Amino acid sequence: MMISQLISHPLSGQGTPSRHEADFVRQRTEAELARLLPRVGPGLALLVVLYTGWDLLLDPANAVQSGLTRLLFAALAAPAFWASGLPWTAQGRACWAYWMLSAGVILAMAQLEGGLSQGSGGILIGLFLIPFIASSSAGFLAIALPPTLLLFGCLLRGPLPELASVGLTYGAGLAVAFLQMRITSGLRAASLAVQARLEWDASHDALTRCPNRAWLQKEAAHAFDRARREGAGLAFAMIDIDHFKRVNDRFGHAAGDQVLKGVAEACQRAVGQAGHFGRLGGEEFLCIFPGASEESALIHGERIRAEVEAAAHLLDGETLKVTVSVGLGCLSEHHADWEQLLAGADEAMYAAKQEGRNRVKSACSRADARSMAMSAAN
């Protein structure tokens, strides 16, 4: 497992966030580190270098050498403070910076007479930076191990009392830092998981658990702007369940809800990774296909229609099949905004209903797109 994966691996056990919540926690942790690194990192590197003054008081004869060591490793850490310096994740860059600054401090202390024992406090302080980077036991170990091995490698070259004294002190500090990581990461994960759940609930339909109207509107606007900017294709598919009122009237609204969930699942299977699917409201759904041409939009629309038609719904011991009418709208120069594109797809969907339902109607031809865009504008 890569170091960047180890340090971001979520805590396991009871209360583990769902996949969405775990992703949210990782993203927020990454964003926080990306914001903190350029603000805090240079100050820490400068502090490591300025400690040369302490070296001068402790061992003037070796202070220049230790100061150059500090400066070298601070320079090695510096590129990690900015995303432009190292093309890694923020957690990966923070890990590298910690290693370099810790190595600079340890090696500089080792060059001084009695430096490791006299400067163990500075080494210990560095341990309490790890909980800001790692959020798991494996991550903590991955970050702490290299500096720990370096420290004990230097201690083995010195007298045994120094090894015992610094080793015990460092071990105690390591245990406290680990406990701090477990507590703070657990609290942070729980807090972020609540935020993730609230955001997910606000952007998803409570019944079908797919994205809701508000999320679809934002995504449609983003997709439209991106397609215009990049000169790419874009298609909207409006989907409406045929004769849905009859289902509610015959089987009741609870059965109607079951059909809505079943249709949503069928549509999601048909769409897969090709687009963004969600519920607009009632029995209407929308699918956004970024980069889609007229031909691919028709294929996607037909796949949706066929998947829904093939799905069976068991209602009160009776197997029921439903169909959908699908209206397609493809981006053209005649569309001033995403609302016009959506209106064209909506009109195409109603045209599919008028022609007999359970079919796909496209407004993707230039003539149809222009007429429907003009109709939407009026």
Secondary structure, 3 states (H helix, E strand, C coil): CCHHHHHHCCCCCCCCCCHHHHHHHHHHHHHHHHHHHHHHHHHHHHHHHHCHHHHHHHCHHHHHHHHHHHHHHHHHHHHHHCCCCCCCCHHHHHHHHHHHHHHHHHHHHHCCCCHHHHCHHHHHHHHCCHHHCCCCHHHHHHHHHHHHHHHHHHHCCCCHHHHHHHHHHHHHHHHHHHHHHHHHHHHHHHHHHHHHHHHHHHHECCCCCCECHHHHHHHHHHHHHHHHHHCCCEEEEEEEECCHHHHHHHHCHHHHHHHHHHHHHHHHHHHCCCCEEEEEECCEEEEEEECCCHHHHHHHHHHHHHHHHHCCEEECCEEECCCEEEEEEECCCCCCCHHHHHHHHHHHHHHHHHCCCCCEEECCCHHHHHHHHHHHHC
